[in-house]
């Protein structure tokens, strides 16, 4: 007979491909939970079959979340509810954060059972800088909205990680190349499965490759951060100071330009005083 879990919400990461990636702890939680809230009960049923258990399931997804969430929160006062997505870590580009927020507000105990995440797995495969990264989820499908979203992060000095579907991959890679420049990037797919691959090239090369041969399934795209900006010249500094001095006193003008161009504030202040004199 299975042990009974304490009441609360259990956030359970599930495999993104290979079912053997389910952790022993996650398997225990799924086998002991009073109920499992899942995106698609058919997908979760296959996972439960893999570990040899049957549990009550309730669909929880974007289309019904607002309706079923209050009932789930009420049940957590006396029952253990496990939250899973179809693959990977719940809440990461999947529904769930509102359930966690409302559970915490209601005083429910929230526990996470960490495990697979496609974004992190792809980052480890690509060989691009991983000390600082920004996860973007899925970019907007419409061209203008997608271009605007890319423009917002063009100057961010971090590796970019995003999800995409096979049919849209070529267009997204081309949009990234146009909006970010022809940076080094990687396309990871079939992670943890037999035909796992991560192709790295410049964005333009990847865009041409996948425009002709769109892959199946969901994909992770990883894009290198921008290169170092060239150092500002003396003429650049003088031009910026001259403009700032039309609005600000020398000390504040020097501070503004120092922050903007990454130059020494004291040297800029001395130059500003010369220009004012």
N, C-alpha and C positions, 0 to 999 in steps of 0.2 A: 504493500500500500504506500502511495506517495506521501511524503511529508507535506504539511500544509504551510504555505508561505504566509508571512505577515501581510495584512492588507496594505494596499498601496499601488503605485504605478511603477512598472518595471520596463525600462526602455531596452529592448534586446536587439543587438546587431545580428544580422543574419548573412549567410554567404552571398557573395556577388557572382558566384559561378560554381566553384567546387563545393559540394555540400559538406565535405570533410572539414571545411574551414569553420564550421559551427563549433564554438568553444564548448568544453564540457559544462561550464557554468551556465552558458546560454541554454544548452539542452536540458539541464536540470530545471531552470526557471520555466521553460516552456512546458515541461512535463508536470510541473506542480501548480502552475497558475490556474486560478479559478476560470479565467476566460482570457482569450487572446484577441486583441483588437488589431485587425490587419487590413491592408489595402485590398487584396484579392484572396478570398478564402481558398480558391483552387490552387494558387501558388503556395500558400502557407500549408495547405493540406499535404502537399508533396514533401515539404520539409519535415512535417510531423511524422509522416510515414517513414521517412528516412531514419528517424530516431525511435520509431516504434511506439508512438503515443497517439492518443486521440484526445482532443480538448474542444471545448465549446469555443466557437469563433464568432466575432461580430465585425462586419465591414466598417472600416473607418478610413475615409478618403476625402478628397477635396469636395466631392459632390454632396456628402451627407454629414460632414464634420460638425457644422453648426447645429444640426438637429440632434445628433446622438451624443454630443459631448457632455451636456448636463447630466444625462442618465449615467454615463460612464463615471463621471466625477462622484455622483451619489453612491454608486456601487463600490467605489474604492474605499469608502469608509469601513466596509466590512469584508471586502473581497480583494484578492490579488489580481490585477489586470496587467497583462504583458502587452506592450505595444511593439509591433514589428512592421517593417515595410516589405515590399516584395523582394528587395535585395539591398544589402548594406545596412548602414546605420540610420535609424529613423531620424527625422527632422532635417537631414542633409539633402536638400532639394526634394524633400518629401513632406507630407503633412505631419503635424505633431506638436509644433512649438506652442500652439494655443492650448492644447491639452495639457502640456507640462505647466504652462503658465497658470492655467485655471486650477490645476491640481495643487500646485504650491500655494496659491491664494486660499484654497479651501483647507489648508493644513494637512494635505495628504503627503505621505512619505513617497518621495520619488527616488528611484535607484536606477543607475545605468549599468548595463552589462556590455562593455565595449567589445568591438570586434571589427569585421571587415568594413571598409569604406573605399569606394572606387576612386574618389578624388585623391586620397592619401596613397593608395596603392599605385596609381598612375604616376604620381609625383616621384615615387621611389624608382620607377622604371625609366623615366625619361632622361636622367642624367643632367637636368637643368638645376640652377640654384634652388635650394630647398630651405634656406635659412629664413626666408621671408616670402610668403605667398598669399595670394588673394583668391578666394573661391567665388566664382561668379554664377554658379548654377547654370541654367539655360539662358542664353541670350534671347531677346525678343525675335519672333519669326519674321516680322515685317522689316523691310530693308531700312527705312528711315529710323525706326526705333532701335534697330540693331546697331546702326552706325552711331547713333547718339550714345548708346550704352558703351560702345567701344571707346568713343571720344572721352568719356568720363574717366576712364582708367588708363588712358594712353601714357600719362606722365607718372603713373604709380611705379615706384622702384621696387617691384616685387614680381615674382613669377606668377602668371595668371593661370588659373585652373578652371575649366568649364566643361559642362556636359553638352553633348549634341547627339542628334539621331543621324543614322546613316544617310538618308535622302537629303538632309540639309547640310551635311558636313562640308562639301565642296564650296558652297556659297558662303558658309560661315568662315572658312579658312581664307577665302578671297577677301571678305570684308575685314577680317583681322589684318591681313597684309596691307590693305589700303589704309586702314585707320591707325595702325601701329608701326608701319614700316615692315620691311622684309626680315623679321626677327627669326631666330632659331626657335623651333617648336617641335612638339611631339604629338602623335596620335596613338592613343592606347586603346586596345579593344580586346574582347574575349579574355579579360583579366581572370586569372586563376583557372582557366579552362585549357583544354588540350592545345588549341591553336592560338594561345595568347601571343600578342605581338605589340610592339611599340616602335613605330616608325618615326625617326627624327630627321628633320631637314628644315630648310627655310620655309616660311609660310607659303611663298609663291609656288614652290615645288610641290608642297603637300596639297595645295589647292588644285593644281593641275592634275595631280595623281588621283585625287578622290572625286574630282568633277567627272572624270571618265569612268571610274569604277567605284561607285558609292558602296561602302560596306553595309552589312546588316547589323541590326541591334543598336544599342546605345554606346556612345564613344566618349572618352575623356580626352580633351585637348589641353595641352600644357604649352604655354608660351613664355619664352625667356623675358626677363625684364629689359627695359631700355638700356642702351649703352651709356657710358658716362658722357655728360654734356661737355662740350669744349669750354675751357676756362675763358672767362670774360676778359676782353682786351682793355687796355687803357682808354681807347676811344669809346668802347661800350660803357665803361664806368663813367666817363665824362658826360656822355649823352644822357645816361640815366640820372646822374646828379643834376645836370642842367634842367631837366624836366621836373625833378623833384623839388628843386629850389624855387620853382615858380609857385609852389603850393605850400612849402614847409620851410621852417628855419633850418640852418645848417645841420644841427645835431640830429633832428628828426629825419632830414633828408638822407644823411649818412646812414642812419639806422635802417631806413627803408631799403636803400640800395644794397647795403651789406647783406640783408636778409634775402633780397631778390637774386643777387648775383653770387652770393657766397664769398664775398670779399671782406677784408679787414675793416672794421668800422672806424677805428682810429685814423687809419690812412685815408679813408674816404672823408672823414671830418676835416682833416687838414687840407685835403684837396678842395672840399667845399668852401672852406674859408678863403683859399686862394682865389677861387672863382668868384666869390662874393666881393673880394677886395678889388 
